[in-house]
Amino acid sequence: MTKATFYHAGCPVCVSAEQDILSFIPENQVEVIHLGEDKAKVKDAEVAGVQSVPALVLSNGNVLHINFGASIEDLK
């Protein structure tokens, strides 16, 4: 089974969403990527369809944009 991927930028909205996500998805089933610290992953997030963070990319490719912390453009 492919993991879901949770992208965030470290802002308070993102950190709160990360805590919520990890409360209902086991950590071994979701990869957490902090785009503020790993700028090389911004392109991967964009290709996956992420337009803003926090966002959860499900294993089937669907993107769930959670609230609005930062635009993907702001992270480039």
C-alpha positions in Angstrom: 0.0 0.0 0.0 1.3 3.4 -0.9 1.6 6.0 1.8 -0.4 9.2 1.9 1.8 12.4 1.9 1.1 15.3 4.2 2.8 18.5 3.0 3.2 21.6 5.2 5.3 24.6 5.8 5.6 24.7 9.6 3.1 27.5 10.2 0.7 27.2 13.2 -2.1 26.1 10.9 0.1 23.4 9.3 1.4 22.1 12.7 -2.2 21.9 14.0 -3.3 20.0 10.9 -0.3 17.7 11.2 -1.3 16.8 14.7 -4.9 16.2 13.7 -3.8 14.0 10.7 -1.5 11.9 12.8 -4.3 11.4 15.3 -6.3 9.4 12.8 -3.8 8.1 10.3 -1.0 5.9 11.7 2.4 7.4 11.2 3.6 4.4 9.2 0.9 5.2 6.6 1.6 8.8 6.0 4.8 10.6 5.1 5.1 14.1 6.5 7.1 16.6 4.5 7.9 20.1 5.8 8.4 22.2 2.6 9.8 25.1 4.6 12.8 22.9 5.5 12.9 20.7 2.3 12.6 23.1 -0.6 13.6 20.3 -3.0 10.2 18.7 -2.4 8.2 21.7 -3.5 8.2 20.6 -7.1 7.0 17.1 -6.1 4.1 18.7 -4.2 3.2 20.8 -7.1 3.3 17.9 -9.5 1.0 16.0 -7.1 -1.5 18.8 -7.4 -0.8 20.7 -4.2 -1.8 24.3 -4.5 -1.5 25.3 -0.9 -0.4 23.9 2.4 -1.3 22.1 4.6 -2.4 19.5 2.1 -2.8 15.7 2.3 -2.1 13.7 -0.9 -3.9 10.4 -0.6 -2.5 7.2 -1.9 -5.0 7.3 -4.8 -3.7 10.7 -5.9 -6.5 12.8 -4.5 -5.4 16.0 -2.9 -7.1 17.3 0.2 -6.3 21.0 0.9 -6.8 21.6 4.6 -7.5 25.2 5.6 -5.0 27.7 4.1 -1.5 28.2 5.5 0.5 29.2 2.5 0.4 29.1 -1.3 2.7 26.7 -3.0 4.0 29.7 -5.0 5.1 31.3 -1.7 7.2 28.3 -0.9 9.2 28.4 -4.2 
